[in-house]
């Protein structure tokens, strides 16, 4: 599976929090699911371009 998130960006965003190692894998999985659903919605609407409304 391709890493969809950038760990350093997550760390930068969550400056006052510790981040467990397995959080990144869980977040990556959530992002992959979100992208898959958005692509499916675009296809269902006869579009090849994924748009914000597909989220």
MOSUL-V933478 format. One record per residue. N is the residue number from 1. RES is the residue in one letter. PSI is psi in whole degrees, -180 to 180 (NA if undefined). OMEGA is omega as a letter, one per 30 degrees, with the letter a starting at -180 (* if undefined). Layout:
BEGIN
n: (N N)
res: (RES RES)
psi: (PSI PSI)
omega: (OMEGA OMEGA)
END
This chain:
BEGIN
n: (1 2 3 4 5 6 7 8 9 10 11 12 13 14 15 16 17 18 19 20 21 22 23 24 25 26 27 28 29 30 31 32 33 34 35 36 37 38 39 40 41 42 43 44 45 46 47 48 49 50 51 52 53 54 55)
res: (X X X X X X X X X X X X X X X X X X X X X X X X X X X X X X X X X X X X X X X X X X X X X X X X X X X X X X X)
psi: (139 138 121 -14 160 114 -40 -33 -37 -45 -40 -37 -36 56 -32 11 151 149 123 154 -38 -11 -40 -42 -42 -43 -43 -41 -42 -42 -42 -43 -43 -43 -40 -44 -40 -42 -41 -42 -41 -45 -42 -25 21 41 147 -9 122 130 164 -34 -14 -13 NA)
omega: (l l a a l a a l l l l a a a a a l a l a a l a l l l l l l l l l a l l l l l l a l l l l l l l a l a a a l l *)
END
